[in-house]
Amino acid sequence: MSSLALLLPGKSAWVTEVGGSGSFRRRLLEIGLVPGTEVTRVGVVAQGDPLNFKVRGATVCLRRADADRVLTQGSVAAAAK
């Protein structure tokens, strides 16, 4: 498993776990980041933050720190940040 923040542009992975607590975790679940959902990293921004993802047909932007709390499986991830 790896973090959603390590997903390379153009690659897809499946959400396995959503970390965090309280309203933060609930918000991630509400935007569709639930276990079993396929997520695709979209494009690259110049500053590297926020990260853009395609989730259930919608584009979602997450700060790198927030994307680190979502664990994924099934795709190639960057070896280091």
Residue pairs with C-beta under 8 A, 6 or more apart in sequence:
1 16
1 17
1 71
1 72
1 73
2 13
2 71
2 72
2 73
2 77
3 67
3 68
3 69
3 70
3 71
3 72
3 77
4 13
4 15
4 33
4 39
4 51
4 53
4 62
4 67
4 68
4 70
4 71
4 72
5 51
5 64
5 65
5 67
5 68
5 81
6 77
6 78
6 81
7 13
7 39
7 41
7 53
7 72
7 75
7 77
8 41
8 75
8 76
8 77
8 78
9 41
9 42
9 43
9 44
10 40
10 41
11 40
11 41
11 75
11 76
12 38
12 39
12 40
12 41
12 74
12 75
13 38
13 39
13 72
13 73
13 74
13 75
13 77
14 36
14 37
14 38
14 39
14 72
14 73
14 74
15 33
15 34
15 35
15 36
15 37
15 39
15 70
15 71
15 72
16 35
16 71
16 72
16 73
17 35
17 70
17 71
18 25
18 28
18 29
18 33
18 34
18 35
18 69
18 70
18 71
19 25
19 69
19 70
19 71
20 28
20 66
20 69
24 66
28 66
28 69
28 70
31 55
31 58
31 60
32 55
32 56
32 58
32 60
33 39
33 55
33 60
33 70
37 55
37 56
39 53
39 54
39 55
39 70
39 72
40 53
40 54
41 51
41 52
41 53
42 52
42 53
42 54
42 59
43 52
45 51
45 52
48 64
49 63
49 64
50 61
50 62
50 63
50 64
51 61
51 62
51 63
51 64
51 67
52 59
52 60
52 61
53 59
53 60
53 61
53 62
53 67
54 60
62 70
